[in-house]
Amino acid sequence: MNYFNFIFNFGQGSLTLYPKNCIDMIQEFRFKNFKSFKDEAVFSFEPVKDEPVNRVVVMPDGTKLLRFSVVFGANASGKSNLLDAFEFLHEFWTVVPARKDLSTRVIPFLLDKETPQQDTSFEVKFYIGGVRYWYKLSLNRERVSSESLYFYDSNQPTRVFWRDYENGASVVKFNPSVVKLKAAEVDAVNINCWKNMSLFASMSRVNLNVEHVDPVIQWIKDKWMDNVTGQTELSAYAKNKLLHDEAFREYLKSFTKKADLRIEEIAVKEIPLNLDKHQLEIISHSEFIDDNTKERILQNGFINDIRTEFKIRVKNVRGEEEYFLPESSQSDGTNRVMEIESALYAAIKAGAFLAIDEVEASLHPFLLDFILDRFLKEENNESQLLVTTHYDPLLDSINDLFGKDSVWFTEKSEDGSTELFPLTDFKGLNKLSSIRNSYKNGRFGAVPEIYV
């Protein structure tokens, strides 16, 4: 995600607080023919056995869902591609293409003669306000082949809408017993739902209220956060929160002291950042900035930049002294931990889903343990966290912070495709003296084969 996209899309997004009984969580995520995943991969937040109350959230229908999952695997095994599948769907739901002839940007499995010509598919089962939904999507680089949404008011799903590709155009139909729309309104939806976009994205182009569709769109906007990766620019989100959210400033101040980062205070101020002609040209053609914001920037010729300084207290021959240092002087580890903590803060407050790639990057193991311990022990926490990692000592936290149900692995097959499987697929886990050592010894696979 580039700088301007991050600033205006994720960085300045509002945080909506929801009532306690508004339970929104992901149950299951399926996809096929995406990047290194050739065959269908199934990722589930459902535990296979009873878990302690602090590890799960119970839905109104009795379904228990995990709050945390971690994926282990060798380099190039597909861990990041798993998170990319979540991110692709999230972006496809929200982005309105500039033209109807542009690609959907989906990337199929390329190490096969047949898969590039085949559709990529996604399925998600999730809860919004305690109501269970089921979404299905099939698409290729050119167009959406099919799309549908269901909800459960009984043991059987009720279809809300379905969409097919007929005679060179997308045709959307609604269940008249669920959605009350006039014929002209349905026509408006079809006119604005281009073949290379999702129905949810197209709804931003029509002024309609659609039962069971509107809550999903709001959930996508407020409760499915952008992935945090090694390339994510913390400055956009954390700085904006530091400037406008006093509670977050106090939260981060308390965290930095407990984490022994030697930071006494965090000073933040907003200053205008002048843009050159090239930067203004980029903004004028950006599809990620809303028209009002774009017009304001182009008229003013600048954006508001947020500068952050950290007050550091030191002891020397003169006694105690205080110095303010710019963000650029902080270590990668300090910036990384603030990036993660700011995202976790937002996820907890909103009860949102958050994915972090290579969560251990630039962090001391003690600090990583501290961060995850704080998140997992947060009371009344209905957010969900999915992380990838190479940090195998985290497996020693099984039964302390999280259960075996939370552990997944990725492994490359001989044909170059990724296999995704949970730790609970293996028998005799309770007889092992150390799951970590068993993993290092290759019992579960998902480790690199190094030839000497």
N, C-alpha and C positions, 0 to 999 in steps of 0.2 A: 504494500500500500504506500503510495507516494506521500510526500509531505503535505501538499495541499489537500489531498483526499482525506488524510488523517485529521488535519486541523478542522475541516469543515464538516466531516461526516461523523466520526467517532468522538473527536476531541471536544466538540461543543454540544454534543447530544445532551438532552435534559434527562434527569434522573427522576422517574416517577415512583412514588412510594405507594404500596398496595396494602389493603387491609389484611389482617392476619389470616383470614379464611380464604384468601385468593391464592390457591395453590397451582402454580404453573411449573411443570417439570417435564423433561424428556423421559420417555419410557424405553424406546427402542429406535435404532437408526440402522437402516439397511441400504446398501448401494452395490452397484455392479458395473463393471467396465469403466472404471474411473482411474486414471493415472496408472499406478502399479497394481491396482486391484482388478484382476480379470474376472474371476468368479464372484458370486455374491458374498459380501461380507456382512455379518450381523453383529452389531454392538448393542448391548443391553445394559440398562441401569437397574434391572430387576435382580435382587439377590436370589441365589438358588436355595438358600436356607434362611432361617430367622437370624436377624442381626440386631445388635443392641439399638435401643431407641435413638441414641445420638448419631447413629450412622445412616438412618433411613428417615424418609418422610412417608406417612401413610396417606394414600388418596382416599376420598370419600367412599369409593367402591371397595376399599380394603387392600388394594394393590400397594405394595411397598417398593419404594424407589430409593436407590443409593444416592448419597450426596457427593460421593467422590469416587473416581476411578483413575487408575494409572496404567500406562502402556509402556512396556519394556521391549527392547529389540535392538539388534545390531544396527550400525550405520547402514543407510540405504536399504533398510528392510521394509520401509513403508510407514513408519510411525507418523512422520509429518504429513504424508499423503492421506492418512486417516483424518487428521485434523483439517487438511485442505478440503476433504469431502464435506465436512460440516460447514466450512467457510464458503465453499462454492455455492452450496444450496442457500445459505443465508444471503449472500450477495445477489444470487439469481432471483430470490424473492423480492428484493428491494430495488434493484437497479432498473431504470427505464432506459433502453438503448436510444442512442441519438437517431438511428434510422432502422427501419424494419428489415433491411437487407444485411445488417451486421451479424456476425457470428454470435452464437450463444456463449462462446468461449469455453465450452466443456472440452475436456481432454480425455479421450478414451484410452484404453490399454493399447499401446503401440507396438508391443513385441509379439505381434501375431498378424497374419495376413487378413483375418476375418474381422477381428474386433473393431478396427477403425471405421468399418462400414456399418457397425451395429450400434444400436441405441445404448446410452448410459441411463441407468435407472436409479431412483432414490425412493425410499419409503421412510416415513417418520411417524411414530406413534407418540403422542404427547398429551399432557393435561393442561387445560386452561380453566382457571377458576374451579378446578375439580372435575371438569367435564373432559372426557377422553375423546381425542381426535385421531384420525388416521389420514395421512396425506401421501399421495403417490404421484410420481413424475417420471416420464420417459422422454428423452430428448437426444438429439445429435447436434453436430456443430451448426447445422443450418436452421433447425426448428424444434419446437416442442411437438412430440408425436401424441402424447396423451398426458392429462393432468386431472386429478380428482381429489376431493376432500370429503371425508365422512366424519360423523360424530356418533357417539353411543348414548342413546337414552334407554337402552336395554342391552341384552347380551349380544344383539345383532347390530351391525353398523347401519346408519341411515345416511344415504348419499346427499351431500349438499349441492355439489356441482360436479360436472364431468366435462371433459374437453377432448376433442379428437381433431385430427388433421384431415380435412375433407376437401377435395377438388382445389388443392393449392392454398387453402386458408384454414386458420384455426376456428373451430366452431365450439362455443361454450354453451352449455345447457344447465339450467338450474332445476332442482327438484321443486315443483310447485307446491308441494305439501309442506315444505320447509322455508323456502324463499319466496316472498311475495313481491314480484317485480312485474311491471307492465311490459308488453311486447317491445315498446320503444326503448325502454331501459335496458332490456336484454340486448337489443340491437346496438345500443351505445357501447355496452361492454364488449361485444364482438368486434366493433369497429376499432376500438382502442386496444384490444388484446392482440398485439402483433405475434407472429409465429415464433419470434426469437425472445419472447419475454414470458414471465409468469403471470398468471391471472392476478396474483396479489400486487405485483408491480403495476399492472395496468389499472388497478382501481384508483391509483393516485391521479389518473387522467379523467376520471368520471366522478361526478358529485352524487354518489349513491350510498345509501346505507343498506348493507346486505347482512342478514342474520347469519351468524356462525362464521362468516368471512371476516367481518370487522374485528372480532376479538382475536382472530389469528393474526391479522395484520398488526394489531397493537402489540401482541405478544412478540412477534418478530422484531418490532421496533424497539421495545423496551426491555425485553427479557432474553434476548439472544445476543450476547456481546461479541464484538470482533475478537478474533484470536489474538493472543499475545505471542509474538515470535521474537527471535533475536533481532529482527529488522524493525520491530514496532518502535515508533518514536514516542517515548514517554512524554516529551515536552508538551505535546498537544493535549493529552487528557489530564495528566497529573497537575500541570501548571494551571489549567483552567479551573480545576477543582480547588487548588490551593488559593486561587484568587477570589473565588466566589463562595466557597463553602467553609465557614468557620469550624464546623464540626470535623470536617476532614483535616483541616490544619492541625487541630488538637489531636486527632487520631494519629496522624503521621508524626507529629512531634513526640507523642508518647511512644510510638513504635520505634523511632530512631534511638531514643534513650534506652529502651529495653533491649534493643538489638546491639547496643554498644557501638554505634556508628560515629560517636564523638560530635554529633550535631546538637547544638543547644537551641537554635532557633532557625526557622525558615522564613526568609523575607521574599515577598513576591510583589511585583508591580507590572503594570501594563504600559507599553510604550508603542508608538506608531513605527511600523517597519515599511519604509518606502519600497515600492516594487518597480523594476525596470520594465521596458517595453516587452521583452520576451516573457517575463513572468505574468504580466497583464494579459498577454496573448494566450498563454496557457489557461489562465482563469476564464477568459472569455469563451473558450471552447470546452471547458470542463463540464461533464455531465453529472458530477458529484456535488456541485454547489447549486443551491436553489437560486431562482432568478432574482429575488430581492437582495440576497447577500451579494450575488455577482454584480448587480447594478451598483450597489453601494461601494464595493471595492473598486470598480472601474471608474466611478466618478471621483472618489477620494484619492486613488492612486496608492493606497497603502492598506495594510492589514494591521490589526493590533497584535503585537507580539508580547509575550509574557516572559519577563526576565526573573530568574530565581537566584537568590544568594543564600548561602548557608553560614550561619554564625558558628564558628569553631572556637572553643575555649582551650587554651594551652597553658602549661606551666613551664617556666624557664627561670633563669637566674634573676629575672626582674619580678618574679612572682607569677600571678595569673593574668593572662591577657586574652583579649577577644579579637578575632579577625573574621571578616566577611569574605567568603570565597565564592566565585561564580560556579554555576553548574558544570562548566567545562573542566573545572579543576577536580571534580569528584571522580572517584574510581569507577570503572565499568560495573563493579559489584554494587557500589552504592546506588548508582543510577538504576541498575537492574532491579534491586530490591524495592526501590521506590516505585518503579514501573509495576511490579507485581502486586505490591500492597495497594496501590491506588486502584488497580483493576479488581482486586479481591474486595476492597471496600465497596465499590460500586455494585459488584455482584451480590454481596451480602445484603446491602440496603434494598436492592430491587428484587431479590430472590431470583436472580438471573442465572443463565447458563454461561459458563466461561471455559475456554480451552486455552491452555498454555503449552507451547511447544518447547521441549528441552528446558524444563523448569529449573534444572540445576545450573544452567549456564551462568558463569561469572559469580556464582554464589558459593560461599564456604558451606560445607556440609552441615555445620551446626546452625547456620542461618537458615538453610533450607528446611531443616527439621523444625526450627522455631516458627517459620512462616506457615508450614502445613499444620503444625500443632495448633496454632492460633485459629486457623480457619476451621479445622475439624472439630474443635471444642467450642466454637461459637454457639451460644444458645439461640434457640428459635431461628435457626438458619435453614432456609428452604432453597438456597442457591445450590447449583450443581457445578462441580469442578472436574474437568478432564485434563490430565497432564500426560505428556510423554517425557521419558527420561532415560539416561544411561546409568543413573545413580543406583546401583544395585543394593547398597546398604539400606535403602528405603524398604526393602523386603523384610528387614528386621523389625519394622513397625507393624507387621501383620499381627493381629489380635490385640495390639495396643491402640493404635490410631484408627486402623481400618481392617476390614476382613479380607479373606481370600477371594471373596466375590468381586472385590474391587480391582483385581490384578488381571491384566491382559497382556498378550504378547503378539508381536508381528514377526514374521519370518519369510524370507524369500525362497520360492520354489525354484526348481531347475529351469522352468520355462520363463523365469524372470518376474513372475507374479507374486503378489503378497498374500500370505495367509494370516488371518486374524483369529485368535482363539484365546479363551479365558483360562486362567490357572485352574479353575474348578473342573476342567475337562480331564484332569489327571487324577488317578486313583491313589489312595494311600497317603494323602497329604498329611494327615494327622500323625502318621508314624515317622515322618521326617524330623530329624533333630534340628535342621536349619533349611528353610526354603531358599534362603539366599545362597548357601553353599551348593544346594542342589541345582539352582539356576546356573551358577558359575561353572559347575561341572557338566552342564549341557543336558540335564535331565528333561528340561522343558523346551529345549531348542532355543531359538531366538537369540543366539549368541554368535559372534563372528567366527568363521572357520579360518584360522590363521595357519598358513603352511610355512614351515621352516625349512 
